Amino acid sequence: MRVLIVEDTPQNRYMARFLLEQAGHTVVGCCDNGEEALRMAGELRPDLIVMDMMLSGGIDGFAATCKLRADPATRAIKIVAFTALAMKGDRERVIAAGCDGYISKPIDPAAFVRQLEEVVA
């Protein structure tokens, strides 16, 4: 699986990359903002994007996901929301935005890769 990680916390980016690579997946890129996520997704065409929903800057994860879904070139890429949101209805909100799955923070090292693989399968 070819994965793009969009996460603005360096420790989370590192942990996600480490776990994915240890499981034999290829991390094609990492970035910390929505603008860069859009550019990299268009260029790299990953199988999966792990998308932090609460990104700082002009485009958060919700807006980036909507833009990716609106573009025929990136529409089919699987997107998993990766967020610290933990309120009732948040799962439904990220699915409504166009995400294929939802993983809450902090990362559970024992389950993280399996959860992502289930979305792509």
BAVO-319940 format. One record per residue (C-alpha): residue in three letters; x, y, z; residue number from 0. Coordinates in Angstrom, 2 decimals, padded with zeros to 5 digits. Each point is the difference from the previous one (the first is absolute). Layout:
N
+------+---------+---------+---------+-----+
! code !    east !   north !      up ! pos !
+------+---------+---------+---------+-----+
!  ALA !       X !       Y !       Z ! NUM !
...
+------+---------+---------+---------+-----+
END
This chain:
121
+------+---------+---------+---------+-----+
! code !    east !   north !      up ! pos !
+------+---------+---------+---------+-----+
!  MET !  000.00 !  000.00 !  000.00 !   0 !
!  ARG !  001.27 !  003.48 ! -000.94 !   1 !
!  VAL ! -000.89 !  002.53 !  002.70 !   2 !
!  LEU !  000.06 !  003.79 !  000.34 !   3 !
!  ILE !  000.00 !  001.22 !  003.61 !   4 !
!  VAL ! -001.52 !  003.44 !  000.65 !   5 !
!  GLU !  000.60 !  000.88 !  003.65 !   6 !
!  ASP !  001.16 !  003.23 !  001.64 !   7 !
!  THR !  001.46 ! -001.58 !  003.14 !   8 !
!  PRO !  003.55 ! -001.28 ! -000.69 !   9 !
!  GLN ! -000.21 ! -002.83 !  002.55 !  10 !
!  ASN ! -003.20 ! -001.35 ! -001.57 !  11 !
!  ARG !  001.51 !  000.22 ! -003.52 !  12 !
!  TYR !  003.05 ! -001.90 !  001.18 !  13 !
!  MET ! -002.00 ! -002.70 !  001.80 !  14 !
!  ALA ! -002.41 ! -000.51 ! -002.91 !  15 !
!  ARG !  002.88 ! -000.24 ! -002.48 !  16 !
!  PHE !  001.96 ! -002.37 !  002.22 !  17 !
!  LEU ! -002.94 ! -002.36 !  000.53 !  18 !
!  LEU ! -000.95 ! -000.05 ! -003.68 !  19 !
!  GLU !  003.56 ! -000.63 ! -001.19 !  20 !
!  GLN !  000.53 ! -002.72 !  002.63 !  21 !
!  ALA ! -003.09 ! -001.73 ! -001.41 !  22 !
!  GLY !  001.46 !  000.12 ! -003.52 !  23 !
!  HIS ! -001.94 !  002.94 ! -001.41 !  24 !
!  THR !  001.53 !  002.91 ! -001.93 !  25 !
!  VAL ! -000.44 !  003.51 !  001.33 !  26 !
!  VAL !  000.21 !  002.09 ! -003.17 !  27 !
!  GLY ! -000.05 !  003.28 !  001.89 !  28 !
!  CYS ! -000.80 !  001.94 !  003.15 !  29 !
!  CYS ! -001.24 !  003.53 !  000.37 !  30 !
!  ASP ! -001.52 !  002.23 !  002.66 !  31 !
!  ASN ! -002.62 !  002.09 ! -001.83 !  32 !
!  GLY ! -002.97 ! -000.32 ! -002.33 !  33 !
!  GLU !  001.51 !  001.92 ! -002.90 !  34 !
!  GLU !  003.00 ! -002.30 ! -000.16 !  35 !
!  ALA ! -002.27 ! -003.04 !  000.40 !  36 !
!  LEU ! -001.95 !  000.99 ! -003.11 !  37 !
!  ARG !  003.17 !  000.51 ! -002.04 !  38 !
!  MET !  001.63 ! -003.23 !  001.16 !  39 !
!  ALA ! -003.14 ! -002.09 ! -000.48 !  40 !
!  GLY ! -000.29 !  001.22 ! -003.59 !  41 !
!  GLU !  003.65 ! -000.69 ! -000.76 !  42 !
!  LEU !  000.58 ! -003.23 !  001.94 !  43 !
!  ARG ! -003.41 ! -001.71 ! -000.32 !  44 !
!  PRO !  000.25 ! -002.03 !  003.22 !  45 !
!  ASP ! -002.32 ! -002.90 !  000.75 !  46 !
!  LEU ! -000.85 !  001.57 !  003.34 !  47 !
!  ILE !  000.19 !  003.39 !  001.72 !  48 !
!  VAL !  000.14 !  000.13 !  003.79 !  49 !
!  MET ! -001.57 !  003.45 !  000.51 !  50 !
!  ASP !  000.17 !  002.03 !  003.19 !  51 !
!  MET ! -003.29 !  001.89 !  000.02 !  52 !
!  MET !  001.07 !  002.92 !  002.20 !  53 !
!  LEU !  002.86 !  001.42 ! -002.06 !  54 !
!  SER !  001.16 !  003.54 !  000.54 !  55 !
!  GLY !  000.17 !  002.43 ! -002.89 !  56 !
!  GLY ! -002.44 !  000.77 ! -002.76 !  57 !
!  ILE ! -001.28 ! -003.48 ! -000.83 !  58 !
!  ASP ! -000.86 ! -002.44 !  002.78 !  59 !
!  GLY ! -000.48 ! -003.73 ! -000.49 !  60 !
!  PHE ! -003.73 !  000.35 ! -000.63 !  61 !
!  ALA !  000.50 !  002.51 ! -002.83 !  62 !
!  ALA !  002.92 ! -001.98 ! -001.45 !  63 !
!  THR ! -002.10 ! -003.17 ! -000.03 !  64 !
!  CYS ! -002.85 !  001.80 ! -001.78 !  65 !
!  LYS !  002.41 !  001.36 ! -002.62 !  66 !
!  LEU !  001.56 ! -003.43 ! -000.54 !  67 !
!  ARG ! -003.46 ! -001.55 ! -000.48 !  68 !
!  ALA ! -001.00 !  002.74 ! -002.47 !  69 !
!  ASP !  003.03 ! -000.62 ! -002.23 !  70 !
!  PRO ! -000.39 ! -002.96 ! -002.40 !  71 !
!  ALA !  003.77 ! -000.62 !  000.20 !  72 !
!  THR ! -000.05 ! -000.57 !  003.77 !  73 !
!  ARG ! -003.60 ! -001.03 !  000.64 !  74 !
!  ALA !  000.77 ! -003.73 !  000.35 !  75 !
!  ILE !  002.82 !  000.35 !  002.55 !  76 !
!  LYS ! -001.04 ! -001.47 !  003.35 !  77 !
!  ILE !  000.10 !  002.54 !  002.83 !  78 !
!  VAL !  000.02 ! -000.85 !  003.69 !  79 !
!  ALA ! -000.68 !  002.81 !  002.47 !  80 !
!  PHE !  002.63 !  000.05 !  002.71 !  81 !
!  THR ! -001.19 !  002.29 !  002.72 !  82 !
!  ALA ! -000.19 !  000.79 !  003.68 !  83 !
!  LEU ! -003.69 !  000.82 ! -000.37 !  84 !
!  ALA ! -001.89 ! -002.05 !  002.51 !  85 !
!  MET ! -003.44 !  001.50 !  000.19 !  86 !
!  LYS ! -003.24 ! -001.70 ! -000.88 !  87 !
!  GLY ! -000.67 !  000.27 ! -003.72 !  88 !
!  ASP !  003.63 !  000.58 ! -001.02 !  89 !
!  ARG !  000.26 ! -003.35 ! -001.79 !  90 !
!  GLU ! -003.09 !  000.85 ! -002.04 !  91 !
!  ARG !  001.39 !  003.46 ! -000.74 !  92 !
!  VAL !  003.26 ! -001.30 ! -001.49 !  93 !
!  ILE ! -001.83 ! -002.66 ! -002.02 !  94 !
!  ALA ! -002.37 !  002.70 ! -001.32 !  95 !
!  ALA !  003.06 !  002.04 ! -001.02 !  96 !
!  GLY !  001.10 ! -002.88 ! -002.22 !  97 !
!  CYS !  002.31 ! -002.07 !  002.18 !  98 !
!  ASP ! -000.07 ! -003.79 ! -000.36 !  99 !
!  GLY !  000.91 ! -000.64 !  003.63 ! 100 !
!  TYR !  000.80 !  001.57 !  003.34 ! 101 !
!  ILE !  002.81 ! -000.58 !  002.48 ! 102 !
!  SER !  000.17 !  001.97 !  003.22 ! 103 !
!  LYS !  003.19 !  001.22 !  001.63 ! 104 !
!  PRO !  002.15 ! -000.92 !  001.77 ! 105 !
!  ILE !  001.39 ! -002.69 ! -002.28 ! 106 !
!  ASP ! -000.58 ! -003.54 !  001.22 ! 107 !
!  PRO !  003.15 ! -001.74 ! -001.30 ! 108 !
!  ALA ! -001.65 ! -003.43 !  000.20 ! 109 !
!  ALA ! -003.00 !  001.02 ! -002.14 ! 110 !
!  PHE !  001.05 !  002.94 ! -002.21 ! 111 !
!  VAL !  001.25 ! -001.85 ! -003.10 ! 112 !
!  ARG ! -002.74 ! -002.62 !  000.17 ! 113 !
!  GLN ! -002.66 !  002.72 !  000.10 ! 114 !
!  LEU !  001.49 !  001.68 ! -003.07 ! 115 !
!  GLU !  000.35 ! -003.29 ! -001.90 ! 116 !
!  GLU ! -003.68 ! -000.77 !  000.63 ! 117 !
!  VAL ! -001.02 !  003.24 ! -001.72 ! 118 !
!  VAL !  002.08 ! -000.71 ! -003.10 ! 119 !
!  ALA ! -000.95 ! -003.68 ! -000.27 ! 120 !
+------+---------+---------+---------+-----+
END
